[in-house]
Amino acid sequence: MGSWTRNLHDSLRELGYDKRLESFAAEAPEAGISLSYIATKTEQAAERTLSATEIAMPIQEKLSAGAINLSEQWKQALGDASI
């Protein structure tokens, strides 16, 4: 088994893949850091969105109730005007 591993390693080195593998291995931590950064920023954005939604819901409900009330007032005003 050890001779197979050595043979594979030597073949990869002869083909120039050892340098590529070293390069990929060096980039892997950077990619992990980048993915972690993206995940953190995505989580923060989701939290801000949820917070903004929670703040906006009562405002939207108040606006909706006001619009319904105004609509009823317009219906009454226009209904009375037609008499």
C-alpha positions in Angstrom: 0.0 0.0 0.0 2.8 2.4 0.9 4.4 1.8 -2.5 1.1 2.7 -4.3 0.9 5.9 -2.3 4.5 6.8 -3.2 3.9 5.9 -6.9 0.8 8.1 -7.0 2.7 11.0 -5.3 5.6 10.7 -7.7 3.2 10.6 -10.7 1.4 13.6 -9.5 4.6 15.5 -9.0 5.9 14.5 -12.5 2.6 15.8 -14.0 2.9 19.0 -12.1 -0.2 18.3 -10.1 1.6 18.6 -6.8 1.9 22.3 -7.1 -1.8 22.6 -8.1 -2.8 20.6 -5.1 -0.7 22.8 -2.8 -2.3 25.8 -4.4 -5.8 24.4 -3.8 -4.9 23.4 -0.3 -3.7 27.0 0.4 -6.9 28.5 -1.1 -9.3 26.2 0.9 -9.0 28.1 4.2 -9.6 31.4 2.3 -12.7 29.9 0.7 -13.9 28.8 4.1 -13.4 32.2 5.5 -15.2 33.8 2.5 -18.1 31.4 2.9 -18.3 32.1 6.6 -18.3 35.8 5.9 -21.1 35.4 3.4 -23.1 33.3 5.8 -22.7 35.9 8.5 -23.7 38.7 6.3 -26.7 36.8 5.0 -27.8 36.0 8.6 -27.4 39.7 9.5 -29.5 40.8 6.5 -32.2 38.2 7.4 -32.3 39.5 11.0 -32.6 43.1 9.8 -35.4 42.1 7.4 -37.3 40.3 10.1 -36.9 43.2 12.5 -38.1 45.7 9.9 -41.1 43.5 9.1 -42.0 43.3 12.8 -41.8 47.1 13.1 -43.8 47.7 9.9 -46.7 45.3 10.6 -48.5 47.5 13.2 -48.0 50.5 10.9 -49.4 48.6 7.9 -52.4 47.4 10.0 -53.1 51.0 11.1 -52.9 52.2 7.5 -55.2 49.4 6.3 -57.8 50.2 9.0 -57.5 53.9 8.1 -58.0 53.1 4.4 -61.1 51.0 5.2 -62.5 53.8 7.4 -61.8 56.4 4.7 -63.4 54.2 2.1 -66.6 53.9 4.2 -66.6 57.7 4.7 -66.4 58.2 0.9 -69.2 55.8 0.3 -71.4 57.6 2.8 -70.4 61.0 1.5 -71.1 60.0 -2.1 -74.2 58.2 -1.2 -75.6 61.2 0.6 -74.6 63.5 -2.3 -76.7 61.5 -4.7 -79.9 62.3 -2.8 
